[in-house]
Amino acid sequence: MGATTSTTGATRGGRGARERILQAAQELFYAHGIHATGVAALIEAAHVSPRTFYVHFPTKSALVEEYLRRFESETPIAAEAELDRDDLPPAQRLLAIFAPVVGDPTALFRGCPFHNAVIEVAGELPEVIRVAERHKQAFRDRLVATAAEAGAADPEALGRQLAVIFEGANALAASCNDAQVFTDARRAAETLLDIALGAGPDDEPAIRCCPPRSAYDR
């Protein structure tokens, strides 16, 4: 997630209430989970009245949907945004999504907000699941397109395989609270890229290093 602005000290209700609710959701849903965050906690953190809250978001599901959509527009996920860089060639952009995570080593690594949401709702909120599925498919499509741009013989296979490594790394890192998982994932991706792009034993590898990136919520 992108860096969030604290809602502490905001006036109750009034202009900007919707944004404060979304900021509160961004902070609390990601840090504590969707189910663990009740409407009362959101109302308190956003400094709005219950009436104002429900005017903007009639259901908690509606708020969760908008919380996730903001990662597709206003606060894109840092790792996925690497695919949009115009200062790197395609092969390096593919590997850059696996850059080491930097930040407070004692902070809890929560992983992907879309993955977390799907696991938490467990089929109970179909629209939330659809938002997550659409995002994950779009991410795979971007990987495939970038693989084609890089010159892979089979960009569909390469893109889907990189997606598996990336999603697996995020799930394992969140489960074990161990961001070092990305170091192993990056090495696996390097090998896959070298094979897919036809790098022989005497050729330069696709890429062997990439700058660190921040976690989802930084």
Secondary structure, 3 states (H helix, E strand, C coil): CCCCCCCCCCCCCCCCHHHHHHHHHHHHHHHHCCCCCCHHHHHHHHCCCHHHHHHHCCCHHHHHHHHHHHHHCCCCCHHHHHHHCCCCCHHHHHHHCCCCEECCCCCCCCCCHHHHHHHHHCCCCHHHHHHHHHHHHHHHHHHHHHHHHHCCCCHHHHHHHHHHHHHHHHHHHHHHCCCCHHHHHHHHHHHHHHHHCCCCCCCCCCCCCCCCEECCCC
